[in-house]
Amino acid sequence: MENIIRADTLGKAEVIDAKFELLKRGSYVYRADQSATRNMPADPSKTPLYLWEARNAVQIARWTGADKYAGDSFQKAERLLQQAEDYKTRKQEKPSSMIAREAIQTSEDARLIAIERQEQERLANERRAAAEREAAEKAKAEEAARLQAQAQQQQQLEAAKRAQAEEQTRLEQQRRAQADADRQAAETARAQAQAERLAAEKAKGEAEAARQAALEQQQLLAKQAEAARLAASEADRARLSAEQDKERLRQQLLQQFNMILETRDSARGLIVNMSDVLFDTGKYTLRPIAREKLARVGGIVLSHPGLNIEVEGHTDSVGSDEYNQKLSEQRANAVREYLLSQGLPATSLTAKGFGETTPVASNDTAAGRQQNRRVELVVSGEVIGTKISEIRGTTTTAPAAATPQP
């Protein structure tokens, strides 16, 4: 845009160089539109300049496409222009000029938004067109590749047909040669058949002799099978007797242990339960009564070689996990050490503490906690029909005085 100084222009005129590169080409394009003259007053000179500027700004925004691409801002600009017109009609110049300027700024915002979104739309269209061109080129390349593959497949089929024809010719020649060979073989076979008939008559006599020998061998094998059956029957009887002996010993031990301490039978073996009352409170020191009962248990175990004892210590949930774990290990080790002192071999004894992890009753009651504070002796072994567990490493930590249990 350029201003032209007229002859009747008043004031000082100053010429400046405009930086046209700061404005995108086509940012402002004049478009004649009859709506621009619509509702013009009879005397335009009486209409304030700010209203003409607001109307022009709204019209420029509409030409730019703001009504489509920036509808909210454009509608706001139109409302502001209408308010300015209304204030002017009511001869309220100040609010009319303020709102007209706001309408101008809003129209310019809508115009810039419309330009930006049109540019985005143009770029999106260009990207879409480029993608469509790329897809078309890719489809064209794929079609060319398909045609090429089809041509190669046709060539391979023709080559396969030629190879098949050559193979059929070779097979036909081979069949003719085979027929000649078969005729010669038939003549040879007839001669051989005569010789074989004579040999068969000889073999028949030999087969009869072999049959007689086989019959004798069969009778011998039958006698051996009967002997094996009798041996197996005797072995089953012995095994059943051994199982019964194991069960009788198991029941005998269960009764003997129950006369000393509470004992129950399980898949793991006979579980002898030492209650908490056999230890000093909160400690791992064995009371005299506990030593007496353990000595009796040890004597029974010593009298039956092959038995194995796993000593397992347990506590209730009172106290910390670390304290309960240590106390259960100390009590289990104390029992193991005492059994060792009674002459039981170390290879048949193992000890482990479980802390509070395996309760047998609820820890919410005093009675339940007392049941959970225990040491269990798991007696197992082949002699009572329980597979001896693998001996696990025992705890070697030196015993220490335990803090009294709460």
C-alpha positions in Angstrom: 0.0 0.0 0.0 1.2 3.5 -0.7 0.0 6.9 0.4 -0.2 9.7 -2.2 0.2 13.2 -0.9 -2.5 15.5 -2.4 -2.0 19.1 -3.1 -4.4 20.1 -0.3 -2.7 17.9 2.3 -1.8 19.8 5.4 1.0 19.2 7.8 4.6 17.8 7.4 5.2 15.1 4.9 8.0 12.5 5.4 9.0 9.9 2.9 10.1 6.5 4.2 11.3 3.3 2.5 8.8 0.5 3.1 10.3 -3.0 3.8 8.0 -5.0 1.6 9.9 -8.2 2.4 8.4 -8.1 5.9 4.9 -8.8 4.5 4.1 -12.0 2.7 3.1 -11.6 -0.9 -0.7 -11.7 -1.2 -1.4 -10.9 2.4 -3.7 -8.1 1.4 -5.6 -8.6 -1.8 -8.3 -6.2 -2.9 -11.5 -7.9 -3.9 -14.4 -5.8 -5.2 -17.6 -6.8 -3.4 -20.9 -5.1 -3.6 -21.4 -5.9 0.1 -18.7 -3.3 0.9 -21.1 -0.5 0.0 -24.1 -2.0 1.6 -25.7 0.0 4.4 -23.6 3.0 3.7 -25.0 6.3 5.2 -26.3 9.0 2.9 -23.5 11.3 4.1 -20.4 9.2 4.5 -18.5 12.2 5.8 -20.5 12.1 9.0 -19.5 8.5 9.8 -16.4 8.4 12.1 -13.2 7.1 10.7 -12.9 4.3 13.4 -16.2 2.8 12.2 -15.0 2.8 8.6 -11.8 1.2 9.8 -13.7 -1.5 11.8 -16.0 -2.2 8.8 -13.0 -2.5 6.5 -11.2 -4.8 9.0 -14.2 -7.1 9.2 -14.6 -7.1 5.4 -10.9 -7.9 4.9 -11.1 -10.8 7.4 -14.1 -12.1 5.5 -12.3 -11.9 2.2 -9.4 -13.8 3.8 -11.8 -16.6 4.7 -11.9 -16.0 8.5 -15.6 -16.8 8.6 -14.6 -20.4 7.5 -11.2 -20.9 9.1 -11.5 -18.7 12.3 -15.3 -18.7 12.9 -15.2 -17.9 16.6 -12.9 -14.9 16.3 -14.7 -13.6 13.2 -18.1 -13.9 14.8 -16.8 -12.0 17.8 -15.4 -9.3 15.5 -18.9 -8.9 13.8 -20.6 -8.7 17.2 -18.1 -6.0 18.3 -18.7 -4.0 15.1 -22.5 -4.2 15.6 -22.1 -3.0 19.2 -19.9 -0.1 18.0 -22.6 0.7 15.4 -25.3 0.6 18.1 -23.3 2.9 20.4 -22.8 5.3 17.5 -26.5 5.3 16.7 -27.2 6.2 20.4 -24.5 8.9 19.9 -22.2 7.4 22.5 -18.9 8.2 20.8 -16.4 7.0 23.4 -17.7 3.4 23.9 -18.3 3.3 20.2 -14.7 4.1 19.3 -13.3 1.7 22.0 -15.4 -1.2 20.8 -14.6 -0.3 17.1 -10.9 -0.6 17.9 -11.4 -3.9 19.6 -13.4 -5.1 16.5 -10.5 -4.0 14.3 -8.0 -6.0 16.5 -10.3 -9.0 16.6 -10.8 -8.9 12.9 -7.0 -8.8 12.4 -6.6 -11.8 14.7 -9.2 -13.7 12.8 -7.5 -12.8 9.5 -4.1 -14.1 10.8 -5.6 -17.3 12.1 -7.4 -17.9 8.8 -4.2 -17.3 6.9 -2.3 -19.7 9.2 -5.0 -22.4 8.9 -5.2 -22.0 5.1 -1.4 -22.5 5.0 -1.7 -25.6 7.1 -4.5 -26.9 4.9 -2.4 -26.2 1.8 0.6 -28.0 3.3 -1.7 -30.9 4.3 -3.1 -31.1 0.8 0.4 -31.0 -0.7 1.5 -33.8 1.7 -1.6 -35.8 0.8 -1.0 -35.3 -2.9 2.6 -36.3 -2.4 1.5 -39.4 -0.5 -1.0 -40.3 -3.2 1.7 -39.9 -5.9 4.1 -42.0 -3.8 1.4 -44.7 -3.4 0.7 -44.6 -7.1 4.4 -45.0 -7.9 4.6 -47.8 -5.4 1.6 -49.6 -6.9 3.1 -49.1 -10.4 6.4 -50.6 -9.2 4.6 -53.5 -7.5 2.6 -54.2 -10.7 5.8 -54.2 -12.7 7.4 -56.5 -10.2 4.3 -58.8 -10.4 4.4 -58.9 -14.2 8.1 -59.6 -14.1 7.5 -62.4 -11.5 4.7 -63.7 -13.7 7.0 -63.8 -16.7 9.7 -65.6 -14.8 7.1 -68.1 -13.5 6.0 -68.7 -17.1 9.6 -69.3 -18.1 10.0 -71.7 -15.2 6.8 -73.6 -16.2 8.0 -74.0 -19.8 11.4 -75.2 -18.6 9.7 -77.7 -16.3 7.6 -79.0 -19.2 10.7 -79.5 -21.3 12.4 -81.3 -18.4 9.3 -83.4 -17.9 9.2 -84.4 -21.6 12.9 -85.3 -21.5 12.3 -87.4 -18.3 9.4 -89.3 -19.9 11.7 -90.1 -22.9 14.4 -91.3 -20.5 11.9 -93.4 -18.6 10.6 -95.0 -21.7 14.1 -96.0 -22.7 14.7 -97.3 -19.3 11.4 -99.4 -19.4 12.5 -101.0 -22.6 15.9 -101.8 -21.2 14.2 -103.2 -18.1 11.9 -105.4 -20.1 14.9 -107.0 -21.9 16.6 -107.5 -18.5 13.4 -109.0 -17.1 13.2 -111.6 -19.9 16.8 -112.6 -19.3 16.2 -112.7 -15.6 13.1 -115.0 -16.1 15.2 -117.5 -18.0 17.8 -117.4 -15.3 15.1 -117.7 -12.6 13.7 -120.8 -14.2 17.1 -122.4 -14.0 17.6 -121.3 -10.5 14.1 -122.6 -9.5 15.1 -126.1 -10.5 18.2 -125.8 -8.4 16.3 -124.3 -5.5 13.7 -127.1 -5.6 16.4 -129.6 -5.1 17.9 -127.5 -2.3 14.5 -127.1 -0.7 14.0 -130.8 -0.4 17.4 -130.9 1.3 16.5 -128.0 3.6 13.2 -129.6 4.5 15.1 -132.4 6.2 17.3 -130.0 8.0 14.3 -127.9 9.1 12.7 -130.9 10.6 15.8 -131.5 12.6 15.9 -127.9 13.7 12.2 -128.0 14.7 12.9 -130.9 17.0 15.8 -129.0 18.5 13.6 -125.8 18.9 10.9 -127.9 20.7 13.5 -129.1 23.1 14.7 -125.6 23.7 11.2 -124.3 24.2 10.6 -126.9 26.9 13.8 -125.8 28.6 12.8 -122.2 28.5 9.4 -123.1 30.0 11.1 -124.7 32.9 13.3 -121.6 33.4 10.2 -119.3 33.2 8.4 -121.3 35.9 11.5 -121.2 38.1 11.6 -117.4 37.6 7.9 -117.1 38.4 8.4 -118.9 41.7 11.4 -116.7 42.5 9.4 -113.6 41.8 6.5 -114.9 44.0 9.0 -115.5 46.8 10.4 -112.0 46.3 6.9 -110.4 46.5 6.2 -112.4 49.7 9.5 -111.2 51.2 8.8 -107.6 50.1 5.3 -107.7 51.6 6.7 -109.1 54.8 9.3 -106.3 54.9 6.6 -103.7 54.4 4.5 -105.3 57.2 7.6 -105.2 59.5 8.2 -101.5 58.7 4.5 -100.7 59.5 4.7 -102.7 62.8 7.9 -100.9 63.7 6.3 -97.5 62.8 3.3 -98.2 65.0 5.5 -99.4 67.8 7.7 -96.3 67.6 4.5 -94.1 67.5 3.3 -95.7 70.7 6.7 -95.4 72.4 7.2 -91.8 71.5 3.6 -90.9 72.5 4.4 -92.3 76.0 7.2 -89.7 76.2 6.0 -86.7 74.1 3.0 -85.9 71.9 3.6 -87.7 68.6 1.7 -87.8 65.3 2.1 -89.8 62.1 2.6 -87.9 58.8 3.9 -88.4 55.2 7.2 -87.0 56.3 7.5 -89.5 59.2 6.7 -89.5 62.9 6.6 -85.9 64.3 7.5 -85.6 68.0 6.4 -82.3 69.5 8.3 -80.6 72.3 6.2 -77.8 73.7 7.5 -74.4 74.9 7.3 -75.4 78.5 10.4 -77.6 78.1 12.5 -74.5 77.7 13.2 -71.5 79.9 11.0 -68.6 79.0 12.3 -66.7 75.9 15.6 -68.9 76.0 16.9 -72.0 74.4 18.1 -73.7 77.6 16.6 -77.2 78.0 14.9 -77.8 81.3 15.7 -81.0 83.2 12.4 -82.6 82.2 13.2 -81.9 78.6 16.6 -83.5 78.9 15.0 -86.6 80.5 12.4 -86.9 77.7 15.1 -86.3 74.9 17.3 -89.0 76.5 14.5 -91.5 76.3 13.7 -90.5 72.7 17.4 -90.8 71.8 17.6 -94.3 73.4 14.7 -95.5 71.3 16.2 -94.1 68.1 19.6 -95.6 68.9 18.0 -99.0 69.2 16.8 -98.8 65.6 19.6 -98.0 63.2 18.6 -96.3 60.0 16.4 -93.7 61.6 17.0 -90.0 60.9 15.9 -87.0 63.0 15.2 -83.5 61.6 15.0 -81.0 64.5 12.7 -78.0 63.5 12.3 -74.9 65.8 9.2 -72.7 65.7 8.0 -69.6 67.6 4.9 -67.4 67.8 4.6 -64.0 66.2 5.4 -62.0 69.4 8.7 -60.1 68.9 10.6 -59.2 65.7 11.1 -61.6 62.8 14.8 -61.5 63.3 14.5 -62.4 67.0 12.0 -65.2 66.4 14.2 -66.7 63.6 17.3 -66.7 65.8 15.4 -68.1 68.8 14.0 -71.0 66.7 17.4 -71.8 65.4 19.0 -71.7 68.9 16.3 -74.1 70.3 16.6 -76.5 67.4 20.4 -76.5 67.7 20.2 -77.0 71.5 18.1 -80.1 71.0 20.4 -81.4 68.3 23.5 -80.9 70.5 21.9 -82.8 73.3 20.9 -85.7 71.1 24.5 -85.8 69.8 25.7 -86.0 73.5 23.4 -89.1 73.9 25.4 -90.9 71.2 23.3 -90.3 68.1 25.4 -90.1 64.9 25.8 -86.6 63.5 25.0 -87.9 60.0 21.4 -88.7 61.2 20.7 -85.3 62.8 19.9 -82.0 61.3 18.5 -78.8 62.8 16.7 -75.8 61.3 14.8 -72.8 62.6 11.6 -71.5 60.9 10.8 -68.6 63.3 7.1 -67.6 63.1 6.6 -68.7 59.5 4.8 -72.0 60.2 2.2 -71.6 62.9 -0.2 -74.5 63.8 -2.7 -72.3 65.6 -3.8 -68.6 65.6 -1.4 -66.2 67.2 -4.4 -64.0 68.4 -4.8 -66.0 71.6 -2.4 -67.0 74.4 -3.3 -70.7 73.9 -2.6 -70.5 70.2 0.7 -68.8 70.7 1.7 -71.4 73.2 1.0 -74.2 70.6 3.1 -72.3 68.1 6.2 -72.1 70.4 7.5 -75.6 69.9 10.3 -77.8 68.7 9.4 -80.7 66.4 11.5 -83.9 65.9 10.7 -85.4 62.4 11.7 -89.1 62.7 12.0 -90.8 59.3 13.9 -93.6 57.6 13.5 -96.6 55.3 13.1 -98.9 58.3 9.7 -97.4 59.0 8.7 -96.9 55.3 9.6 -93.3 55.0 12.3 -92.2 52.6 15.2 -90.6 54.5 15.4 -86.9 53.7 18.6 -85.5 52.4 20.7 -84.3 55.4 20.8 -80.5 55.2 23.5 -78.3 56.6 23.2 -77.5 60.3 23.5 -74.1 61.8 27.0 -73.6 63.2 26.5 -70.2 64.8 27.6 -70.3 68.4 24.7 -70.1 70.9 24.1 -66.8 72.5 21.9 -65.7 75.4 18.5 -64.9 74.1 16.6 -61.8 75.1 13.5 -62.8 77.1 10.5 -63.2 74.9 7.7 -60.6 75.5 
